Amino acid sequence: MNLEDLAAIHAAYIAGLIDGEGTITLTRKHRNENRQLAVTISSTERNLLEFVKETLGVGKITRIRNRGAQHQAD
């Protein structure tokens, strides 16, 4: 997707999501690889994540397993 094609309202909304619930990092899967940009949004709202993925045309949605009772919402 060309960023110029992204509607200003969508760009502002996604920027707010990243600012509020997200992180921007450089990661690499293997020690000898170049680093890659990773933008994550920690949200349990699948519809929201699908909107971001469809709007930007990139990304993947993954599930994180709870590791114990201390990580679960009350």
C-alpha positions as CSV (number, residue, x, y, z in Angstrom):
1,M,0.0,0.0,0.0
2,N,1.1,3.5,-0.8
3,L,1.0,5.6,2.4
4,E,-0.4,8.5,0.3
5,D,-3.5,6.4,-0.4
6,L,-4.2,5.9,3.4
7,A,-7.0,8.2,4.5
8,A,-5.8,10.7,7.1
9,I,-8.6,9.6,9.5
10,H,-7.4,5.9,9.2
11,A,-3.8,6.9,9.6
12,A,-4.6,9.0,12.7
13,Y,-6.7,6.1,14.2
14,I,-4.0,3.5,13.7
15,A,-1.3,5.9,15.0
16,G,-3.4,6.3,18.2
17,L,-3.8,2.5,18.5
18,I,0.0,2.1,18.3
19,D,0.6,4.9,20.7
20,G,-1.9,3.6,23.2
21,E,-1.6,-0.2,23.0
22,G,1.4,-0.8,20.7
23,T,5.1,-1.0,20.4
24,I,7.6,-0.4,17.6
25,T,10.8,-2.4,17.7
26,L,13.6,-3.8,15.6
27,T,13.7,-7.6,15.8
28,R,15.4,-10.5,14.2
29,K,14.4,-14.2,14.1
30,H,17.9,-15.6,13.9
31,R,21.2,-14.2,15.1
32,N,22.8,-13.8,11.7
33,E,19.8,-12.0,10.1
34,N,19.3,-8.3,9.5
35,R,16.8,-6.6,11.8
36,Q,13.3,-6.0,10.8
37,L,10.8,-3.4,11.9
38,A,8.0,-4.9,14.0
39,V,4.9,-2.9,15.0
40,T,2.6,-4.7,17.5
41,I,-0.8,-3.8,18.9
42,S,-1.7,-5.6,22.1
43,S,-5.5,-5.9,21.8
44,T,-8.0,-8.7,22.3
45,E,-10.5,-7.2,19.9
46,R,-10.1,-9.2,16.7
47,N,-12.3,-6.9,14.6
48,L,-10.0,-4.0,15.5
49,L,-6.9,-6.0,14.5
50,E,-8.5,-7.2,11.3
51,F,-9.4,-3.5,10.4
52,V,-5.7,-2.5,10.8
53,K,-4.5,-5.4,8.8
54,E,-7.0,-4.8,6.0
55,T,-6.4,-1.1,5.9
56,L,-2.6,-1.4,5.8
57,G,-2.5,-4.5,3.6
58,V,0.2,-6.1,5.7
59,G,0.7,-8.0,8.9
60,K,-0.5,-11.0,10.7
61,I,-2.7,-11.6,13.8
62,T,-1.4,-14.1,16.4
63,R,-2.8,-15.4,19.6
64,I,-0.7,-15.4,22.8
65,R,-1.5,-18.1,25.3
66,N,-2.0,-17.2,29.0
67,R,0.9,-18.7,31.0
68,G,-0.8,-18.8,34.4
69,A,-3.5,-17.4,36.6
70,Q,-1.5,-14.3,37.4
71,H,-1.8,-13.2,33.7
72,Q,-5.6,-13.6,33.4
73,A,-8.0,-10.7,33.8
74,D,-10.1,-10.7,37.0
